[in-house]
Amino acid sequence: MRILSGELKGRNILSLQGIRPVSERVRKSCFDILGSQVKDKKILDLFAGSGSLGFEAISRGGRECVFIDSQRRVLSVVEKNISCLGLELKTRAYLKDSFQAVKDFSMAKASFDLVFLDPPYYRGMLTKSLQQLGEYDIVSPSGYLVAFCYQKDPFVDEIGGFSLLVNKNYGQTLLLIYRKD
């Protein structure tokens, strides 16, 4: 897997067997839609996996990115990617359950401009994540939630102060972009 555009274009990203990273085609489309909304933004990559979404955002001008994943072996790959890409000053990675991380960020009064959600498919975790992000105020005013899910997974058009702007189908993957009202 590689970074598609920006300062780190063409650089490789390590990934683990058994995780499902967002395909290059879907990632490209996502960032084409977001355009300049990434530049100078503070980013949260929940359910980070390989970290491809956060790394792509940093490459395209994102100010900083926080990666969250609950599996040590997965997070160690994100940490290796951070080191290989030389992004230690712009990124942090935490071994933590994504739902607990959102609560902790809320308690710390942290705020993010762009939140990526790519939870495991088929488990209803997207809806739960959206509900929680509506409940805990960690997305800055006019911030975005960018979610990926299986085409048959349930999702909502509006939730907790967020409205669906983009709903695009790419094979079995749905790209959903919400904006904070």
C-alpha positions as CSV (number, residue, x, y, z in Angstrom):
1,M,0.0,0.0,0.0
2,R,1.3,3.5,-0.8
3,I,0.5,7.1,-0.1
4,L,-1.3,8.5,-3.2
5,S,-0.6,12.3,-3.1
6,G,1.1,15.2,-1.4
7,E,4.4,15.5,0.3
8,L,4.8,11.8,0.9
9,K,3.4,10.6,-2.4
10,G,4.6,7.2,-3.5
11,R,5.9,6.2,0.0
12,N,4.9,2.7,1.2
13,I,2.8,2.0,4.2
14,L,3.2,-1.3,6.0
15,S,0.0,-3.3,6.7
16,L,-0.9,-6.4,8.6
17,Q,-2.4,-9.6,7.2
18,G,-6.0,-9.8,8.4
19,I,-6.9,-6.1,8.6
20,R,-8.9,-4.5,5.8
21,P,-7.4,-1.2,4.8
22,V,-9.4,1.2,2.7
23,S,-8.6,0.5,-1.0
24,E,-6.5,3.1,-2.9
25,R,-9.4,3.8,-5.2
26,V,-11.8,4.7,-2.3
27,R,-9.0,6.6,-0.5
28,K,-8.3,8.6,-3.6
29,S,-11.9,9.5,-4.1
30,C,-12.3,10.4,-0.4
31,F,-9.5,12.8,-0.5
32,D,-10.5,14.2,-3.9
33,I,-13.9,15.0,-2.3
34,L,-12.3,16.5,0.8
35,G,-9.9,18.6,-1.2
36,S,-8.6,21.5,0.8
37,Q,-10.6,20.6,3.9
38,V,-7.5,18.5,5.0
39,K,-4.9,21.3,5.0
40,D,-3.8,22.5,8.4
41,K,-6.4,20.3,10.1
42,K,-6.1,18.3,13.3
43,I,-7.0,14.7,12.5
44,L,-8.2,11.7,14.5
45,D,-7.9,8.3,12.9
46,L,-10.1,6.0,15.0
47,F,-9.8,2.2,14.3
48,A,-6.5,3.1,12.7
49,G,-5.5,-0.2,11.2
50,S,-2.5,0.5,8.9
51,G,-3.0,4.3,9.5
52,S,-3.4,4.8,5.7
53,L,-6.1,7.5,6.2
54,G,-4.2,9.5,8.7
55,F,-0.9,9.2,6.8
56,E,-2.7,10.3,3.5
57,A,-4.2,13.3,5.4
58,I,-0.8,14.3,6.8
59,S,0.8,14.0,3.3
60,R,-1.9,16.3,1.9
61,G,-1.2,19.0,4.4
62,G,-2.8,17.9,7.6
63,R,-1.3,19.6,10.7
64,E,-1.2,16.6,13.0
65,C,-2.8,13.2,13.4
66,V,-3.7,11.0,16.4
67,F,-4.0,7.3,15.6
68,I,-6.2,5.0,17.9
69,D,-6.3,1.2,17.7
70,S,-7.1,-1.4,20.4
71,Q,-4.8,-4.1,19.1
72,R,-1.1,-4.0,20.1
73,R,0.1,-5.8,17.0
74,V,-1.8,-3.3,14.7
75,L,-0.6,-0.3,16.6
76,S,3.0,-1.4,16.4
77,V,2.7,-1.3,12.6
78,V,1.3,2.2,12.8
79,E,4.2,3.2,15.0
80,K,6.7,1.6,12.4
81,N,5.0,3.6,9.7
82,I,5.3,6.8,11.7
83,S,9.0,6.1,12.1
84,C,9.7,5.1,8.5
85,L,7.8,8.2,7.2
86,G,9.6,10.5,9.7
87,L,6.3,11.8,11.2
88,E,7.2,11.6,14.9
89,L,6.6,15.4,15.3
90,K,3.2,15.4,13.6
91,T,1.6,12.2,14.9
92,R,0.8,10.3,18.1
93,A,-0.4,6.7,18.4
94,Y,-2.4,5.3,21.3
95,L,-3.2,1.7,22.2
96,K,-6.8,2.2,23.3
97,D,-10.4,1.2,22.6
98,S,-11.8,3.8,20.2
99,F,-14.9,4.3,22.3
100,Q,-12.8,4.9,25.4
101,A,-10.5,7.2,23.5
102,V,-13.5,9.5,22.5
103,K,-14.5,9.7,26.1
104,D,-11.0,10.5,27.2
105,F,-10.6,13.2,24.5
106,S,-13.8,14.8,25.6
107,M,-12.7,14.9,29.2
108,A,-9.4,16.5,28.1
109,K,-11.4,19.0,26.0
110,A,-9.6,17.9,22.9
111,S,-11.0,18.9,19.5
112,F,-10.4,17.5,16.0
113,D,-11.3,19.0,12.6
114,L,-11.4,15.7,10.8
115,V,-12.3,12.3,12.2
116,F,-11.8,9.1,10.2
117,L,-13.9,6.1,11.1
118,D,-13.2,2.8,9.6
119,P,-14.5,0.2,12.1
120,P,-14.6,-3.5,11.4
121,Y,-17.5,-4.4,9.1
122,Y,-20.6,-6.3,10.0
123,R,-20.6,-5.4,13.7
124,G,-22.8,-2.2,13.9
125,M,-19.8,-0.3,15.2
126,L,-20.2,2.6,12.8
127,T,-23.6,3.6,14.1
128,K,-22.4,3.3,17.7
129,S,-19.3,5.4,16.8
130,L,-21.5,8.1,15.2
131,Q,-23.8,8.2,18.2
132,Q,-20.9,8.5,20.5
133,L,-19.3,11.3,18.5
134,G,-22.6,13.1,18.6
135,E,-22.7,12.8,22.3
136,Y,-19.1,13.7,23.1
137,D,-18.1,17.1,21.7
138,I,-14.7,16.4,20.2
139,V,-15.3,17.6,16.6
140,S,-14.6,21.2,16.0
141,P,-17.3,23.5,14.7
142,S,-17.8,22.8,10.9
143,G,-15.6,19.7,11.3
144,Y,-16.1,16.5,9.3
145,L,-16.6,12.8,10.1
146,V,-15.4,10.5,7.3
147,A,-16.7,7.0,7.6
148,F,-16.3,3.8,5.7
149,C,-18.5,0.8,6.0
150,Y,-19.8,-2.3,4.2
151,Q,-22.5,-1.4,1.7
152,K,-25.2,-3.3,3.7
153,D,-24.2,-2.0,7.1
154,P,-26.8,0.3,8.7
155,F,-26.0,4.1,8.9
156,V,-28.0,7.3,9.5
157,D,-28.3,10.5,7.5
158,E,-28.3,12.7,10.6
159,I,-27.0,12.1,14.1
160,G,-26.1,14.2,17.1
161,G,-25.4,17.5,15.2
162,F,-24.0,15.9,12.1
163,S,-25.6,15.8,8.6
164,L,-24.6,13.4,5.8
165,L,-23.1,15.3,2.9
166,V,-21.7,12.4,0.8
167,N,-22.9,8.8,0.4
168,K,-20.9,7.1,-2.4
169,N,-20.8,3.4,-3.1
170,Y,-17.5,1.8,-4.3
171,G,-18.2,-1.9,-4.8
172,Q,-18.8,-3.3,-1.3
173,T,-17.6,-0.1,0.5
174,L,-19.6,2.9,1.3
175,L,-17.9,6.3,1.8
176,L,-19.9,8.6,4.1
177,I,-18.9,12.1,4.9
178,Y,-20.8,14.0,7.6
179,R,-20.4,17.7,8.5
180,K,-21.0,19.1,12.0
181,D,-24.0,21.5,11.8
